[in-house]
């Protein structure tokens, strides 16, 4: 399993072992959420714009319905 990476605002990510996406979580909801990049068959619609520093195309909204929402840009969490 990949190492956990703190990207700010309490958001932690880790790369999925085959590098097809990542897992992320935030402090209000404890589970890890999966994000697969296009063109993976189970893509969430996000794109890997740049690996270093990490930039993901598309915003991330907590699937638990708490309203936590933001972007990963230049390796940091940017609240929406």
Secondary structure, 3 states (H helix, E strand, C coil): CCCCEEEECCEEEEECCCCCEEEEEECCEEEEEEEEECCCCCCCCEEEEECCCCEEECCEECCCCCCCEEEEECCEEEEC
